[in-house]
Amino acid sequence: METPPFAKGGTGASLLNPVRTNHLLPGIALALALLLSACARLPTDLPQRPQLRNPASGATLATLAGESSRSGVLATSERWWASFGQPDLDRLIAGAFQDRPDLAAARARLTAAAQSERLARLQADVNYASDASLVREHLSRNGLFPPPIGGSTFTQSDVTQTISYDLDWWDKNRALIAAAGDQVAAARAETAAVRLTVASAVADAWFAWAGTRARLALARELAERHRSEYTLLKARFDLGLDAAPAHIDARRKLDLDDDQIRALEYLDRAGRYRLAALVGSDPDHAAALPTPSLDARLADLPATLPLDWLARRPDVATLRARSEAAADLSRAARADFYPNVDLRLMLGLETLDLGKLLQAGSVSASLGPAIHLPLFTSHTLGARLKQREADYAAAVAAYNRVVVDAAGEAADGYALLASLEQRAGALQHATANARATLVLAQKRDQLGLATPLDALEADAAVLERQLGESELRAARLRARVRLFQTLGGAPMNTKE
């Protein structure tokens, strides 16, 4: 066998021979110049990017609400409903999480986002493709190839394995992976937002129903007192001891009591059905619901609520993650304006005789770079980049709007709670005075210094104050549920 020229030092140039290298230099220089000149031109009319609005840490909701309150801890964990100390409510909320279609949809979106992130990472890694084909082909006798090739029939067998890797010079793949990660974060926050909405709806319905039942029981007691008062006044009227107006006024109170009781009975049924629907039960099984109670713990309001804490709200976190994903997608679109290189390796077997497929002579292989040049796609790339920038601007606008809305909702909820606390104190004082009046009236009746009517009227006044207290306590509990929802229900510790 003849020795190759570069092995025996003849006239053939070696792989590192300066003569051959000099022939390659112009080609390399031309390739580099082509790469540098092949960048597509970025659009010059891109609008200025909007800025994400962050809540100001210096402002506090106490300042916005114009009220001060006792210091304390408003929520201790994401299971904020447990702070009310009602096990029945805890069980209902846990049950509501099981079969909620909106929660199932949110979990499915989270799974899809996680798989999208996994696909983005896999596509940025080494890619493999395996292909096999077996084609029976007959060539035309009058075609490109003359006989004996023309007119023959043969079987083409191919088995190939292709390996490719994107060098990602401009961080496009990294941007796509980051965008996919942001979408996972958005889907996770969205799931938390749905859970927060479900828990808030169940807790609100629970305390609204509890308030209705408490008021219904007191309204029935008040009707009994008014009935006794009416009976006494009617007897006095029949004896000619009193004039007609007192008797008529007592009758009017009974009519108003009946109307109030009927309205509360309807609200009682409606509250039961509403709670049953929220926990996934039908009206036929609503009677099996536990009886709600207003005997719940009321945590002290914190002295200050920093507005930057609102960024932890699930809906705010969702929109923040979506805006970051939009920014990453825009960054990936910018990378398309520059050339990119893929390294490709192909190994395979190719033969016209299936019996020779596994022989060494059937091996085929190729190795080399694939250069992508955005020479004639600047308009398409520009339109895509503008679309991504518009998506980012829309995401930022949505985030900025929800930040402002969240601050307003939290300030309003805090102000409402502070107002209800003040009203509760005034009403408790009024109820205490009514009780003292009742005790005095009962003593005067025992001593013969007053009539039984005075004691009945004092007792009715106490019940009326208790009706107001029950309604106000339910409102305070529901206001706390609303504030928990506004603040996201996440842990929060405040300093005195």
VOKOL-639462 format. One line per field, with one value per residue (C-alpha): x, y, z; residue number from 1; residue in one letter. Coordinates in pm, whole numbers, plus 50000, padded with zeros to 5 digits. Layout:
c1 [X; ...] .
c2 [Y; ...] .
c3 [Z; ...] .
num [NUM; ...] .
residuo [A; ...] .
END
This chain:
c1 [50000; 50130; 50218; 50021; 50229; 50207; 50335; 50653; 50745; 50678; 50528; 50183; 50112; 50023; 49707; 49906; 50104; 50131; 50050; 49707; 49644; 49704; 49441; 49193; 49249; 49050; 48757; 48767; 48786; 48497; 48289; 48358; 48270; 47951; 47854; 47915; 47719; 47436; 47276; 46927; 46870; 46673; 46363; 46426; 46063; 46031; 45837; 45999; 45954; 45716; 45843; 45707; 45549; 45663; 45456; 45622; 45765; 45746; 45369; 45148; 44786; 44733; 44827; 44607; 44312; 44351; 44300; 44522; 44473; 44615; 44934; 44935; 44955; 44685; 44777; 45018; 45024; 44877; 44602; 44470; 44121; 44260; 44318; 43941; 43961; 43662; 43738; 43413; 43516; 43861; 43704; 43466; 43748; 43961; 43668; 43608; 43965; 43907; 43661; 43663; 43674; 43858; 44126; 44157; 44201; 44465; 44658; 44640; 44780; 45061; 45144; 45141; 45370; 45613; 45626; 45680; 45981; 46112; 46071; 46255; 46548; 46552; 46546; 46841; 47042; 47183; 46906; 46881; 46682; 46660; 46519; 46478; 46329; 46277; 46173; 46102; 46164; 46141; 46336; 46194; 46369; 46318; 46419; 46744; 46935; 46974; 46952; 47061; 47004; 46694; 46414; 46557; 46386; 46571; 46521; 46671; 46741; 46846; 46907; 47038; 47109; 47144; 47291; 47270; 47356; 47270; 47565; 47322; 47566; 47303; 47132; 46806; 46765; 46846; 46581; 46324; 46408; 46375; 46039; 45916; 46029; 45840; 45529; 45563; 45587; 45280; 45083; 45185; 45076; 44753; 44679; 44739; 44507; 44229; 44277; 44260; 43939; 43777; 43876; 43759; 43424; 43362; 43467; 43255; 42950; 43011; 43014; 42732; 42516; 42624; 42522; 42182; 42113; 42211; 41989; 41700; 41715; 41722; 41442; 41220; 41296; 41220; 40888; 40796; 40870; 40664; 40382; 40380; 40385; 40093; 39895; 39944; 39854; 39547; 39424; 39476; 39295; 39006; 38983; 38990; 39320; 39511; 39427; 39420; 39753; 39966; 39772; 39801; 40174; 40227; 40040; 40264; 40575; 40441; 40382; 40736; 40872; 40688; 40827; 41180; 41157; 41032; 41318; 41575; 41430; 41479; 41835; 41895; 41793; 41981; 42296; 42279; 42238; 42516; 42760; 42656; 42727; 43070; 43177; 43046; 42723; 42375; 42073; 41935; 42241; 42264; 42094; 42403; 42620; 42753; 42592; 42799; 42887; 42998; 43218; 43541; 43871; 43931; 44302; 44417; 44481; 44847; 44964; 45107; 45077; 45366; 45243; 45543; 45406; 45121; 45364; 45310; 44946; 44895; 44728; 45003; 45272; 45100; 45108; 45465; 45579; 45389; 45553; 45895; 45810; 45709; 46043; 46232; 46036; 46121; 46488; 46466; 46307; 46600; 46845; 46686; 46837; 47187; 47344; 47345; 47537; 47427; 47676; 47543; 47668; 47500; 47580; 47389; 47368; 47266; 47244; 47053; 47083; 46901; 47128; 47433; 47276; 47488; 47817; 48093; 48070; 47717; 47826; 47764; 47856; 47869; 47990; 47977; 47818; 47483; 47481; 47150; 47169; 46878; 46955; 46610; 46379; 46424; 46059; 45932; 46172; 46083; 45711; 45771; 45984; 45723; 45458; 45669; 45729; 45356; 45288; 45539; 45381; 45037; 45168; 45335; 45018; 44811; 45062; 45075; 44696; 44655; 44920; 44722; 44395; 44547; 44670; 44326; 44150; 44382; 44343; 43966; 43955; 44178; 43966; 43648; 43790; 43899; 43552; 43379; 43604; 43502; 43134; 43159; 43291; 43009; 42744; 42881; 42856; 42494; 42409; 42562; 42347; 42037; 42113; 42154; 41817; 41659; 41796; 41663; 41322; 41296; 41383; 41129; 40865; 40941; 40908; 40582; 40731; 40679; 40456; 40557; 40535; 40847; 41047; 40920; 41020; 41365; 41410; 41309; 41562; 41839; 41739; 41741; 42095; 42197; 42054; 42276; 42575; 42521; 42499; 42809; 43010; 42928; 43035; 43364; 43438; 43352; 43566; 43860; 43802; 43805; 44129; 44290; 44194; 44324; 44659; 44696; 44679; 45058; 45258; 45299; 45460; 45431; 45625; 45460] .
c2 [50000; 50340; 50564; 50895; 51200; 51372; 51055; 51021; 51389; 51433; 51726; 51687; 51945; 51827; 51932; 52209; 52298; 52676; 52643; 52486; 52717; 53019; 52890; 52858; 53204; 53392; 53155; 53193; 53571; 53569; 53354; 53585; 53891; 53720; 53640; 53996; 54143; 53891; 54042; 54169; 54533; 54595; 54813; 55178; 55257; 55040; 55223; 55293; 55010; 55072; 55027; 54787; 54971; 54858; 54945; 55218; 55069; 55402; 55431; 55223; 55124; 55282; 55615; 55558; 55452; 55749; 55519; 55365; 55032; 54796; 54619; 54248; 53972; 53956; 53627; 53356; 53123; 53060; 52867; 53198; 53059; 52850; 53174; 53193; 52877; 52696; 52333; 52298; 52586; 52431; 52103; 52276; 52469; 52155; 51977; 52266; 52227; 51867; 51879; 52241; 52252; 52586; 52444; 52134; 52359; 52567; 52252; 52132; 52465; 52434; 52085; 52208; 52499; 52265; 52040; 52344; 52439; 52084; 52092; 52425; 52277; 51963; 52164; 52373; 52057; 51806; 51688; 51340; 51220; 50863; 50781; 50463; 50418; 50136; 50257; 50041; 50260; 50211; 50452; 50564; 50425; 50763; 50975; 51131; 50804; 50591; 50209; 49993; 50223; 50368; 50118; 49930; 49869; 49881; 49908; 50207; 50134; 50408; 50412; 50742; 50890; 51269; 51463; 51843; 52113; 52483; 52696; 52968; 53254; 53519; 53348; 53279; 52936; 53072; 53339; 53079; 52864; 53169; 53255; 52900; 52918; 53245; 53080; 52804; 53066; 53241; 52916; 52834; 53178; 53146; 52819; 52993; 53273; 53025; 52859; 53199; 53284; 52952; 52976; 53339; 53258; 52966; 53165; 53464; 53244; 53068; 53385; 53546; 53240; 53239; 53603; 53531; 53238; 53441; 53730; 53493; 53342; 53687; 53812; 53528; 53609; 53975; 53879; 53684; 53990; 54211; 53955; 53961; 54339; 54340; 54100; 54319; 54638; 54479; 54372; 54722; 54866; 54627; 54740; 55101; 55170; 55275; 55457; 55294; 55430; 55215; 54903; 54988; 55056; 54715; 54551; 54732; 54596; 54241; 54293; 54426; 54128; 53885; 54056; 54051; 53683; 53586; 53776; 53615; 53268; 53318; 53441; 53137; 52899; 53099; 53104; 52727; 52666; 52909; 52739; 52396; 52503; 52640; 52314; 52105; 51977; 51991; 52151; 51809; 51752; 52108; 52002; 51796; 52105; 52187; 52473; 52792; 53006; 53362; 53245; 53290; 53445; 53799; 53874; 54227; 54448; 54528; 54881; 54915; 54725; 54808; 54838; 54649; 54344; 54340; 54198; 53863; 53854; 53559; 53765; 54029; 53760; 53599; 53919; 53994; 53652; 53696; 54033; 53878; 53595; 53850; 54028; 53700; 53619; 53963; 53897; 53569; 53752; 53997; 53706; 53601; 53913; 53763; 53461; 53134; 52810; 52452; 52166; 51855; 51498; 51233; 50862; 50612; 50309; 50342; 50070; 49961; 49598; 49526; 49230; 49460; 49708; 49597; 49581; 49833; 49963; 50089; 50336; 50704; 50999; 51378; 51641; 52016; 52341; 52470; 52848; 53034; 53379; 53623; 53788; 53831; 53804; 54143; 54242; 53917; 53938; 54303; 54226; 53941; 54160; 54437; 54182; 54060; 54416; 54487; 54174; 54295; 54641; 54487; 54259; 54551; 54761; 54478; 54438; 54810; 54828; 54538; 54687; 55010; 54821; 54597; 54895; 55056; 54735; 54681; 55040; 55019; 54684; 54814; 55128; 54920; 54699; 54996; 55150; 54827; 54797; 55143; 55071; 54745; 54927; 55183; 54913; 54705; 55011; 55067; 54702; 54726; 55031; 54848; 54555; 54790; 54946; 54599; 54507; 54832; 54784; 54429; 54550; 54833; 54581; 54356; 54653; 54760; 55085; 55004; 54788; 54462; 54659; 54855; 54532; 54395; 54712; 54706; 54338; 54412; 54695; 54454; 54210; 54490; 54582; 54216; 54200; 54489; 54326; 53997; 54177; 54380; 54076; 53895; 54205; 54217; 53853; 53897; 54210; 54010; 53747; 54022; 54167; 53822; 53783; 54130; 54059; 53715; 53516; 53474; 53500; 53851; 53968; 54333; 54537; 54738] .
c3 [50000; 49910; 50200; 50205; 50105; 50441; 50610; 50404; 50389; 50014; 49835; 49996; 50272; 50622; 50803; 50967; 50660; 50614; 50248; 50314; 50611; 50393; 50153; 50444; 50591; 50326; 50374; 50752; 50724; 50478; 50715; 51008; 50802; 50688; 51047; 51159; 50871; 50891; 51203; 51141; 51226; 51546; 51503; 51581; 51672; 51982; 52257; 52591; 52835; 53128; 53482; 53741; 54031; 54374; 54682; 54886; 55205; 55386; 55373; 55599; 55584; 55924; 55769; 55466; 55678; 55911; 56210; 56476; 56645; 56897; 56802; 56746; 56488; 56226; 56062; 56169; 55867; 55526; 55708; 55833; 55892; 56177; 56371; 56435; 56648; 56489; 56396; 56199; 55976; 55929; 55815; 55576; 55409; 55382; 55219; 54981; 54851; 54746; 54457; 54341; 53958; 53958; 54189; 53970; 53666; 53847; 53942; 53581; 53460; 53715; 53587; 53228; 53317; 53494; 53186; 52963; 53174; 53148; 52769; 52749; 52943; 52726; 52405; 52526; 52592; 52343; 52109; 51965; 51665; 51538; 51195; 50996; 50649; 50403; 50054; 49748; 49440; 49063; 48838; 48506; 48197; 48027; 48323; 48436; 48462; 48144; 48148; 48313; 48614; 48453; 48457; 48755; 49088; 49418; 49791; 49975; 50347; 50589; 50964; 51107; 51447; 51459; 51751; 51762; 52011; 51999; 52112; 52229; 52185; 52257; 52555; 52371; 52529; 52873; 52826; 52721; 53024; 53251; 53092; 53147; 53510; 53553; 53410; 53670; 53943; 53800; 53788; 54146; 54265; 54068; 54248; 54580; 54470; 54392; 54730; 54897; 54712; 54805; 55172; 55191; 55034; 55273; 55581; 55478; 55417; 55750; 55958; 55761; 55832; 56196; 56229; 56071; 56305; 56613; 56508; 56433; 56782; 56941; 56715; 56830; 57194; 57129; 56968; 57283; 57499; 57270; 57277; 57655; 57644; 57398; 57614; 57920; 57734; 57578; 57921; 58056; 57755; 57802; 58166; 58058; 58234; 57922; 57603; 57262; 57124; 57358; 57259; 56888; 56917; 57080; 56795; 56547; 56721; 56683; 56311; 56268; 56464; 56237; 55929; 56069; 56165; 55816; 55655; 55884; 55826; 55454; 55509; 55729; 55450; 55187; 55402; 55450; 55076; 54989; 55224; 55094; 54737; 54832; 54996; 54706; 54863; 54713; 54886; 54986; 55204; 55335; 55659; 55744; 55770; 56117; 56305; 56277; 56573; 56634; 56924; 56731; 56832; 56717; 56678; 56754; 56457; 56387; 56444; 56091; 55764; 55525; 55168; 55027; 55206; 54952; 54695; 54871; 54762; 54525; 54252; 54273; 54264; 53964; 53760; 53869; 53745; 53418; 53356; 53418; 53179; 52915; 52963; 52916; 52598; 52464; 52543; 52350; 52054; 52050; 52028; 51696; 51535; 51561; 51387; 51569; 51528; 51587; 51602; 51429; 51416; 51199; 51208; 51001; 50776; 50412; 50146; 49837; 49948; 50273; 50336; 50351; 50597; 50892; 50699; 50761; 50406; 50471; 50738; 50664; 50885; 50885; 51129; 51108; 51215; 51092; 51077; 51099; 50941; 50979; 50646; 50497; 50797; 50964; 50911; 51058; 51353; 51409; 51419; 51663; 51891; 51888; 51978; 52272; 52388; 52370; 52576; 52833; 52848; 52897; 53174; 53352; 53326; 53475; 53758; 53834; 53838; 54079; 54310; 54335; 54378; 54645; 54843; 54825; 54925; 55219; 55336; 55309; 55489; 55767; 55805; 55816; 56089; 56294; 56259; 56358; 56663; 56778; 56714; 56904; 57209; 57199; 57152; 57439; 57660; 57549; 57619; 57967; 58038; 57913; 58144; 58437; 58352; 58338; 58681; 58827; 58666; 58804; 59155; 59133; 59016; 59314; 59549; 59390; 59268; 58900; 58680; 58505; 58181; 58276; 58322; 57989; 57809; 57970; 57879; 57519; 57508; 57614; 57338; 57081; 57186; 57163; 56813; 56717; 56886; 56696; 56365; 56445; 56561; 56236; 56045; 56239; 56161; 55795; 55780; 55913; 55647; 55387; 55523; 55530; 55166; 55083; 55248; 55092; 55414; 55428; 55752; 55881; 56202; 56298; 56549; 56814] .
num [1; 2; 3; 4; 5; 6; 7; 8; 9; 10; 11; 12; 13; 14; 15; 16; 17; 18; 19; 20; 21; 22; 23; 24; 25; 26; 27; 28; 29; 30; 31; 32; 33; 34; 35; 36; 37; 38; 39; 40; 41; 42; 43; 44; 45; 46; 47; 48; 49; 50; 51; 52; 53; 54; 55; 56; 57; 58; 59; 60; 61; 62; 63; 64; 65; 66; 67; 68; 69; 70; 71; 72; 73; 74; 75; 76; 77; 78; 79; 80; 81; 82; 83; 84; 85; 86; 87; 88; 89; 90; 91; 92; 93; 94; 95; 96; 97; 98; 99; 100; 101; 102; 103; 104; 105; 106; 107; 108; 109; 110; 111; 112; 113; 114; 115; 116; 117; 118; 119; 120; 121; 122; 123; 124; 125; 126; 127; 128; 129; 130; 131; 132; 133; 134; 135; 136; 137; 138; 139; 140; 141; 142; 143; 144; 145; 146; 147; 148; 149; 150; 151; 152; 153; 154; 155; 156; 157; 158; 159; 160; 161; 162; 163; 164; 165; 166; 167; 168; 169; 170; 171; 172; 173; 174; 175; 176; 177; 178; 179; 180; 181; 182; 183; 184; 185; 186; 187; 188; 189; 190; 191; 192; 193; 194; 195; 196; 197; 198; 199; 200; 201; 202; 203; 204; 205; 206; 207; 208; 209; 210; 211; 212; 213; 214; 215; 216; 217; 218; 219; 220; 221; 222; 223; 224; 225; 226; 227; 228; 229; 230; 231; 232; 233; 234; 235; 236; 237; 238; 239; 240; 241; 242; 243; 244; 245; 246; 247; 248; 249; 250; 251; 252; 253; 254; 255; 256; 257; 258; 259; 260; 261; 262; 263; 264; 265; 266; 267; 268; 269; 270; 271; 272; 273; 274; 275; 276; 277; 278; 279; 280; 281; 282; 283; 284; 285; 286; 287; 288; 289; 290; 291; 292; 293; 294; 295; 296; 297; 298; 299; 300; 301; 302; 303; 304; 305; 306; 307; 308; 309; 310; 311; 312; 313; 314; 315; 316; 317; 318; 319; 320; 321; 322; 323; 324; 325; 326; 327; 328; 329; 330; 331; 332; 333; 334; 335; 336; 337; 338; 339; 340; 341; 342; 343; 344; 345; 346; 347; 348; 349; 350; 351; 352; 353; 354; 355; 356; 357; 358; 359; 360; 361; 362; 363; 364; 365; 366; 367; 368; 369; 370; 371; 372; 373; 374; 375; 376; 377; 378; 379; 380; 381; 382; 383; 384; 385; 386; 387; 388; 389; 390; 391; 392; 393; 394; 395; 396; 397; 398; 399; 400; 401; 402; 403; 404; 405; 406; 407; 408; 409; 410; 411; 412; 413; 414; 415; 416; 417; 418; 419; 420; 421; 422; 423; 424; 425; 426; 427; 428; 429; 430; 431; 432; 433; 434; 435; 436; 437; 438; 439; 440; 441; 442; 443; 444; 445; 446; 447; 448; 449; 450; 451; 452; 453; 454; 455; 456; 457; 458; 459; 460; 461; 462; 463; 464; 465; 466; 467; 468; 469; 470; 471; 472; 473; 474; 475; 476; 477; 478; 479; 480; 481; 482; 483; 484; 485; 486; 487; 488; 489; 490; 491; 492; 493; 494; 495; 496] .
residuo [M; E; T; P; P; F; A; K; G; G; T; G; A; S; L; L; N; P; V; R; T; N; H; L; L; P; G; I; A; L; A; L; A; L; L; L; S; A; C; A; R; L; P; T; D; L; P; Q; R; P; Q; L; R; N; P; A; S; G; A; T; L; A; T; L; A; G; E; S; S; R; S; G; V; L; A; T; S; E; R; W; W; A; S; F; G; Q; P; D; L; D; R; L; I; A; G; A; F; Q; D; R; P; D; L; A; A; A; R; A; R; L; T; A; A; A; Q; S; E; R; L; A; R; L; Q; A; D; V; N; Y; A; S; D; A; S; L; V; R; E; H; L; S; R; N; G; L; F; P; P; P; I; G; G; S; T; F; T; Q; S; D; V; T; Q; T; I; S; Y; D; L; D; W; W; D; K; N; R; A; L; I; A; A; A; G; D; Q; V; A; A; A; R; A; E; T; A; A; V; R; L; T; V; A; S; A; V; A; D; A; W; F; A; W; A; G; T; R; A; R; L; A; L; A; R; E; L; A; E; R; H; R; S; E; Y; T; L; L; K; A; R; F; D; L; G; L; D; A; A; P; A; H; I; D; A; R; R; K; L; D; L; D; D; D; Q; I; R; A; L; E; Y; L; D; R; A; G; R; Y; R; L; A; A; L; V; G; S; D; P; D; H; A; A; A; L; P; T; P; S; L; D; A; R; L; A; D; L; P; A; T; L; P; L; D; W; L; A; R; R; P; D; V; A; T; L; R; A; R; S; E; A; A; A; D; L; S; R; A; A; R; A; D; F; Y; P; N; V; D; L; R; L; M; L; G; L; E; T; L; D; L; G; K; L; L; Q; A; G; S; V; S; A; S; L; G; P; A; I; H; L; P; L; F; T; S; H; T; L; G; A; R; L; K; Q; R; E; A; D; Y; A; A; A; V; A; A; Y; N; R; V; V; V; D; A; A; G; E; A; A; D; G; Y; A; L; L; A; S; L; E; Q; R; A; G; A; L; Q; H; A; T; A; N; A; R; A; T; L; V; L; A; Q; K; R; D; Q; L; G; L; A; T; P; L; D; A; L; E; A; D; A; A; V; L; E; R; Q; L; G; E; S; E; L; R; A; A; R; L; R; A; R; V; R; L; F; Q; T; L; G; G; A; P; M; N; T; K; E] .
END
